């Protein structure tokens, strides 16, 4: 069958690489795509993803058998709904189900209603009550924009002044809605489940590194690197996550008339009281997809088709237990703020080799040159027998890339490496 992949980031390059390997994939299109996805199929930068009618028309003209939607914005905008209405099979949640990512307030209310463990919280639509709440609660405290913010709408305020500054900035925008919640302590992990509206199967864990600088310092980003699997998620913890977080979420969404189909990505805090939900994403993570896809030992396409068809009975997605994957994000100077575009990147092919992939994100091609064209630009991913080995191989690959205008964290996977050394 022909497959259309929606998106242009490092996640989509990793998905394109994996989807194109399926015996079921006769041809892969990516819209708009990037120079990396072009290596595995045909990019369609002319196809405007926000024009749902145009996407549906393209699918009919090309006889697309499956649409896989990578990023969150098209899901929240209802692309799955419009494609299904046109009779086109699309993988991902509907607009109503994508509220699990599109509205943090919606998710927190669902947690409260269905007893899903999460941080204590309050919701606000005006500045003064929010300021009063944080002054009463004190710091540390977490301030979140309610809607989509590309991973950067969260402030973990270590002082009351930081919390007030975050609230003032958010409420400077008209119509702002904000969630303020207690600061949870523990180790974070990402948990991924494939869902068909009723059932869920666990498909992998990872540990992301959100802060921009080494030692988890600086502002939050979309993610500066990750490794998989997250060894802190033991089989016992995985069982609790499935029973206490994923299952009641699916039950709650069914009860609300918007069953969830797609990837449910739970951001977790592993507290002394057990795993608690920080927030949901409703798609593969970025950069988590860049470490999940290289470890995947099963054909991804049949599992996605089964989820679309509402029946995951008997479906498994196995990962290679003998390998750890680690990815290092190379970002443009200035990220997560304003960045300079257009600098030349050399050495990508020299960095790649057996067990090493350079997934492209914010890049564009100009002739035979690859240029930086975004904030997070490359995800340099390596496999190894341990986190320590994967980390060493990933940073060796980073060293082979010639891009003076880029930077990366130098400590991705540091907690797991420390555990392996102890």
C-alpha positions as CSV (number, residue, x, y, z in Angstrom):
1,X,0.0,0.0,0.0
2,X,1.0,3.7,-0.3
3,X,1.5,5.5,3.0
4,X,1.4,9.3,3.6
5,X,3.3,10.5,6.6
6,X,2.5,14.0,7.9
7,X,5.3,16.1,9.4
8,X,8.8,17.5,8.9
9,X,10.8,16.9,12.1
10,X,13.3,14.4,13.5
11,X,10.4,12.2,14.7
12,X,9.1,12.0,11.1
13,X,12.5,11.1,9.7
14,X,12.7,8.2,12.2
15,X,9.2,7.1,11.3
16,X,9.9,7.4,7.6
17,X,13.0,5.3,8.0
18,X,11.0,2.6,9.9
19,X,7.8,2.7,7.8
20,X,9.7,2.4,4.5
21,X,11.1,-0.9,5.7
22,X,7.7,-2.6,6.0
23,X,6.9,-5.1,3.3
24,X,3.4,-3.5,3.2
25,X,4.8,-0.1,2.2
26,X,4.9,0.1,-1.6
27,X,5.5,3.8,-1.6
28,X,6.0,6.5,1.1
29,X,5.1,10.1,0.8
30,X,6.0,12.7,3.5
31,X,4.3,16.1,3.7
32,X,6.0,18.4,3.9
33,X,9.0,16.3,4.8
34,X,12.7,17.3,5.1
35,X,16.0,16.2,3.5
36,X,16.1,13.2,5.7
37,X,12.7,11.9,4.9
38,X,13.5,12.3,1.2
39,X,16.0,9.5,1.6
40,X,13.1,7.0,2.3
41,X,10.4,8.2,0.0
42,X,8.9,11.2,-1.8
43,X,8.5,14.6,-0.1
44,X,5.5,16.7,-0.9
45,X,6.2,20.2,0.4
46,X,3.5,21.5,-1.9
47,X,0.8,19.6,0.1
48,X,-0.5,22.1,2.7
49,X,-1.2,19.9,5.8
50,X,-3.6,22.6,7.2
51,X,-5.8,22.3,4.2
52,X,-7.6,19.0,5.1
53,X,-9.6,18.9,1.9
54,X,-6.3,19.1,-0.1
55,X,-4.9,16.3,2.0
56,X,-8.0,14.1,1.4
57,X,-7.9,14.9,-2.4
58,X,-4.2,13.9,-2.5
59,X,-5.0,10.6,-0.7
60,X,-7.8,9.8,-3.1
61,X,-5.7,10.6,-6.2
62,X,-2.7,8.5,-5.0
63,X,-4.9,5.8,-3.4
64,X,-3.2,6.2,-0.1
65,X,-3.9,3.2,2.2
66,X,-2.8,4.7,5.5
67,X,-2.0,8.2,6.7
68,X,0.3,8.5,9.7
69,X,0.2,11.8,11.5
70,X,3.4,12.7,13.3
71,X,3.0,16.1,15.0
72,X,0.3,17.3,17.5
73,X,-1.1,20.3,15.7
74,X,-2.8,18.5,12.9
75,X,-4.3,16.0,15.4
76,X,-5.7,18.9,17.6
77,X,-7.0,20.5,14.4
78,X,-9.0,17.4,13.5
79,X,-7.2,16.0,10.5
80,X,-8.0,12.5,11.5
81,X,-11.8,13.4,11.7
82,X,-11.8,14.9,8.2
83,X,-9.8,12.1,6.6
84,X,-12.1,9.4,8.2
85,X,-15.1,11.3,7.0
86,X,-13.6,11.1,3.5
87,X,-13.2,7.3,3.9
88,X,-9.4,7.5,4.4
89,X,-7.7,5.4,7.0
90,X,-5.7,7.7,9.4
91,X,-3.6,6.8,12.4
92,X,-4.1,9.1,15.4
93,X,-6.7,10.4,17.7
94,X,-9.7,12.4,16.7
95,X,-10.0,16.1,17.5
96,X,-11.9,15.4,20.7
97,X,-9.5,12.7,21.8
98,X,-6.5,14.8,21.1
99,X,-7.6,17.2,23.8
100,X,-5.5,15.0,26.1
101,X,-2.6,16.9,24.6
102,X,-4.3,20.0,23.3
103,X,-5.6,21.0,26.8
104,X,-3.7,20.3,30.0
105,X,-6.8,21.4,31.9
106,X,-8.9,18.8,30.2
107,X,-6.4,16.1,31.1
108,X,-6.2,17.3,34.7
109,X,-10.0,17.2,35.0
110,X,-10.0,13.7,33.6
111,X,-7.5,12.6,36.2
112,X,-9.5,14.1,39.0
113,X,-12.7,12.4,37.7
114,X,-11.2,9.0,37.2
115,X,-8.7,8.8,40.1
116,X,-5.6,8.9,37.8
117,X,-2.6,9.7,40.0
118,X,-1.2,13.2,39.1
119,X,0.0,16.4,40.8
120,X,-2.5,18.5,42.8
121,X,-3.6,21.4,40.6
122,X,-5.8,24.4,39.9
123,X,-7.0,26.0,36.7
124,X,-7.2,29.8,36.0
125,X,-8.4,32.1,33.3
126,X,-7.4,35.3,35.0
127,X,-4.1,36.6,36.4
128,X,-5.0,37.8,39.9
129,X,-6.5,34.5,41.2
130,X,-3.5,32.6,39.8
131,X,-1.1,35.0,41.5
132,X,-3.0,34.6,44.8
133,X,-2.9,30.8,44.4
134,X,0.9,30.6,43.9
135,X,1.5,33.1,46.7
136,X,-0.5,30.9,49.0
137,X,1.1,27.7,47.9
138,X,4.7,29.0,47.6
139,X,7.6,27.6,45.6
140,X,8.6,25.3,44.0
141,X,5.5,25.2,41.9
142,X,4.8,24.5,38.2
143,X,3.1,26.9,35.8
144,X,1.7,25.5,32.5
145,X,0.0,27.0,29.5
146,X,-3.2,25.1,28.9
147,X,-2.7,24.6,25.2
148,X,0.0,23.5,22.7
149,X,3.3,25.1,23.3
150,X,5.8,22.8,21.5
151,X,7.2,21.5,24.8
152,X,8.2,25.0,26.0
153,X,5.0,26.2,27.8
154,X,6.0,24.9,31.2
155,X,7.9,26.7,33.9
156,X,9.2,24.8,36.9
157,X,9.4,27.8,39.2
158,X,12.0,27.5,41.9
159,X,11.0,30.8,43.5
160,X,7.8,32.8,43.9
161,X,9.3,35.5,41.6
162,X,9.8,33.0,38.8
163,X,6.2,31.7,39.1
164,X,4.8,35.3,39.1
165,X,6.9,36.1,36.0
166,X,5.6,33.0,34.2
167,X,2.0,33.9,35.0
168,X,2.4,37.5,33.9
169,X,3.9,36.3,30.6
170,X,1.2,33.8,29.9
171,X,-1.7,36.1,30.8
172,X,-0.2,38.8,28.6
173,X,-1.8,36.8,25.8
174,X,-5.6,37.4,25.3
175,X,-7.8,34.4,26.2
176,X,-5.0,32.6,28.1
177,X,-5.8,29.6,30.3
178,X,-3.3,28.3,32.8
179,X,-2.8,25.2,35.0
180,X,-0.8,25.6,38.2
181,X,0.2,22.4,39.9
182,X,2.4,21.1,42.7
183,X,6.0,20.3,41.9
184,X,6.5,16.6,41.9
185,X,9.8,15.0,42.9
186,X,11.4,11.9,41.6
187,X,12.8,10.7,38.2
188,X,10.9,11.4,35.0
189,X,10.2,8.8,32.3
190,X,8.2,8.6,29.1
191,X,5.8,5.7,28.6
192,X,4.3,4.8,25.2
193,X,1.2,2.8,24.6
194,X,-0.5,1.9,21.3
195,X,-4.3,2.2,21.7
196,X,-7.3,1.1,19.7
197,X,-10.0,2.9,21.6
198,X,-10.5,0.1,24.1
199,X,-7.2,-1.8,24.5
200,X,-3.7,-0.6,24.9
201,X,-0.3,-2.4,24.5
202,X,2.9,-1.0,26.0
203,X,5.4,-0.4,23.3
204,X,8.3,1.2,25.0
205,X,9.8,3.6,27.5
206,X,12.4,6.4,27.3
207,X,13.9,9.1,29.3
208,X,14.0,12.6,27.8
209,X,16.2,15.6,28.7
210,X,14.0,18.7,28.5
211,X,16.3,21.4,29.9
212,X,18.6,23.1,27.4
213,X,21.9,22.8,29.3
214,X,23.9,20.1,31.0
215,X,22.8,19.1,34.5
216,X,19.2,19.9,33.6
217,X,19.7,23.6,33.8
218,X,18.2,26.4,31.7
219,X,14.7,26.7,30.1
220,X,12.6,23.8,28.9
221,X,12.9,22.8,25.3
222,X,11.2,20.3,23.0
223,X,13.9,17.8,24.1
224,X,17.7,17.8,23.9
225,X,18.1,14.1,23.8
226,X,16.8,10.8,25.1
227,X,17.6,7.1,25.6
228,X,15.5,3.9,25.6
229,X,14.5,1.9,27.4
230,X,14.2,3.9,30.6
231,X,15.7,1.4,33.1
232,X,13.9,3.1,36.0
233,X,10.6,1.8,34.6
234,X,10.7,-1.7,36.0
235,X,8.1,-4.4,35.0
236,X,6.3,-3.7,38.3
237,X,6.1,0.1,37.5
238,X,5.0,-0.7,34.0
239,X,2.2,-2.8,35.3
240,X,1.1,0.0,37.6
241,X,1.2,2.6,34.8
242,X,-1.0,0.4,32.6
243,X,-3.5,-0.3,35.4
244,X,-3.6,3.0,37.2
245,X,-3.0,5.5,34.4
246,X,-3.5,4.1,30.9
247,X,-6.5,1.9,31.5
248,X,-8.6,4.5,33.4
249,X,-7.7,7.1,30.8
250,X,-9.1,4.9,28.0
251,X,-12.2,4.1,30.1
252,X,-12.7,7.8,30.8
253,X,-12.4,8.8,27.1
254,X,-14.8,6.1,26.0
255,X,-17.3,7.3,28.7
256,X,-17.0,10.8,27.3
257,X,-17.8,9.6,23.8
258,X,-14.3,10.2,22.4
259,X,-12.5,6.9,22.5
260,X,-8.7,7.2,22.1
261,X,-7.0,5.6,19.2
262,X,-3.3,6.2,18.5
263,X,-0.2,6.7,20.5
264,X,-0.8,7.6,24.2
265,X,2.5,9.1,25.5
266,X,2.5,9.5,29.2
267,X,5.0,11.8,30.8
268,X,5.6,10.3,34.2
269,X,7.2,11.3,37.5
270,X,8.3,8.2,39.5
271,X,7.6,9.5,43.0
272,X,7.9,7.8,46.4
273,X,4.2,7.1,46.2
274,X,4.5,5.5,42.7
275,X,4.2,6.7,39.2
276,X,2.2,9.9,38.6
277,X,1.1,11.5,35.3
278,X,2.7,14.8,34.5
279,X,1.0,15.2,31.2
280,X,-0.1,13.4,28.0
281,X,1.0,13.7,24.5
282,X,-1.1,12.0,21.8
283,X,1.6,11.0,19.3
284,X,5.2,9.6,19.2
285,X,7.6,11.9,21.0
286,X,10.4,13.9,19.6
287,X,13.2,13.0,20.3
288,X,11.8,9.7,21.8
289,X,10.8,8.4,18.4
290,X,14.4,8.6,17.4
291,X,15.3,6.0,20.1
292,X,12.1,3.9,19.9
293,X,12.3,3.3,16.2
294,X,15.9,1.9,16.0
295,X,15.1,-0.6,18.8
296,X,11.8,-1.8,17.2
297,X,12.1,-5.4,16.1
298,X,8.5,-5.7,14.7
299,X,6.9,-4.4,11.5
300,X,5.2,-1.1,12.6
301,X,2.7,-0.9,9.8
302,X,0.4,-3.9,10.7
303,X,0.1,-2.7,14.3
304,X,-0.9,0.8,13.1
305,X,-3.5,-0.6,10.8
306,X,-4.9,-2.8,13.6
307,X,-5.2,0.2,15.9
308,X,-7.0,2.2,13.1
309,X,-9.4,-0.7,12.7
310,X,-10.1,-0.8,16.4
311,X,-8.8,-4.2,17.2
312,X,-5.3,-4.8,18.7
313,X,-6.2,-8.3,19.8
314,X,-3.1,-10.5,19.4
315,X,-0.9,-7.5,18.2
316,X,2.6,-7.1,19.7
317,X,5.3,-4.6,19.0
318,X,8.6,-6.1,20.2
319,X,11.8,-4.1,20.8
320,X,15.3,-5.6,20.7
321,X,16.1,-6.3,24.3
322,X,19.8,-6.6,23.6
323,X,20.2,-3.0,22.5
324,X,19.9,0.4,24.2
325,X,19.4,3.5,21.9
326,X,20.5,7.0,22.8
327,X,20.0,10.2,20.8
328,X,21.8,13.6,21.1
329,X,20.0,16.6,19.7
330,X,22.1,19.1,17.9
331,X,20.5,22.5,18.0
332,X,21.2,25.9,16.5
333,X,22.8,28.5,18.7
334,X,20.2,30.5,20.6
335,X,17.7,27.7,20.9
336,X,15.1,27.6,22.5
337,X,15.1,31.3,21.6
338,X,15.7,33.0,18.3
339,X,18.1,31.0,16.1
340,X,20.2,31.8,13.0
341,X,19.2,29.8,10.0
342,X,21.2,29.0,6.9
343,X,24.5,27.7,8.3
344,X,26.0,24.7,6.4
345,X,26.1,21.3,8.0
346,X,28.8,18.9,6.9
347,X,29.7,15.3,7.9
348,X,26.3,13.7,8.3
349,X,27.2,10.8,6.1
350,X,30.6,10.4,7.8
351,X,28.8,10.3,11.2
352,X,26.4,7.5,10.1
353,X,27.3,3.8,10.1
354,X,26.2,0.5,11.5
355,X,24.0,1.2,14.5
356,X,24.3,5.0,14.1
357,X,21.6,7.2,12.5
358,X,21.5,10.9,12.0
359,X,17.8,11.9,11.9
360,X,17.2,15.3,10.4
361,X,14.7,17.8,11.8
362,X,15.3,21.5,11.2
363,X,17.2,21.2,7.9
364,X,16.7,22.1,4.3
365,X,18.6,21.2,1.1
366,X,20.3,23.7,-1.2
367,X,21.8,21.8,-4.0
368,X,24.0,19.1,-2.5
369,X,24.3,21.1,0.8
370,X,22.4,20.6,4.0
371,X,21.6,23.8,5.8
372,X,20.2,24.4,9.3
373,X,16.6,25.7,9.2
374,X,15.2,25.5,12.7
375,X,15.9,25.2,16.4
376,X,16.4,21.4,16.9
377,X,18.3,20.5,13.7
378,X,19.7,16.9,14.1
379,X,19.2,13.9,16.3
380,X,22.3,11.8,16.4
381,X,21.3,8.3,17.5
382,X,23.4,5.3,18.3
383,X,22.7,1.7,19.5
384,X,24.8,0.0,22.1
385,X,24.8,-3.0,24.5
386,X,24.3,-0.5,27.4
387,X,23.5,3.2,27.9
388,X,27.2,3.8,28.4
389,X,28.1,2.3,25.1
390,X,25.3,4.0,23.2
391,X,26.2,7.3,24.7
392,X,29.9,6.9,23.7
393,X,29.0,6.0,20.2
394,X,26.5,8.8,19.8
395,X,29.0,11.5,21.0
396,X,31.7,10.0,18.7
397,X,29.2,10.5,15.8
398,X,28.5,14.0,17.0
399,X,32.2,14.7,16.8
400,X,32.3,13.8,13.1
401,X,29.7,16.4,12.2
402,X,31.1,19.7,11.1
403,X,28.7,22.4,12.2
404,X,30.3,25.2,14.2
405,X,27.0,27.0,14.6
406,X,25.4,24.1,16.4
407,X,25.5,22.9,20.0
408,X,24.3,20.0,22.1
409,X,24.2,18.8,25.7
410,X,27.1,16.6,26.7
411,X,25.4,14.5,29.4
412,X,22.4,12.8,27.7
413,X,21.7,9.6,29.7
414,X,23.9,10.6,32.6
415,X,21.6,9.1,35.3
416,X,21.6,5.7,33.6
417,X,25.3,5.8,33.0
418,X,25.9,6.6,36.7
419,X,23.7,3.6,37.6
420,X,25.6,1.3,35.3
421,X,28.8,2.4,36.8
422,X,27.7,1.8,40.4
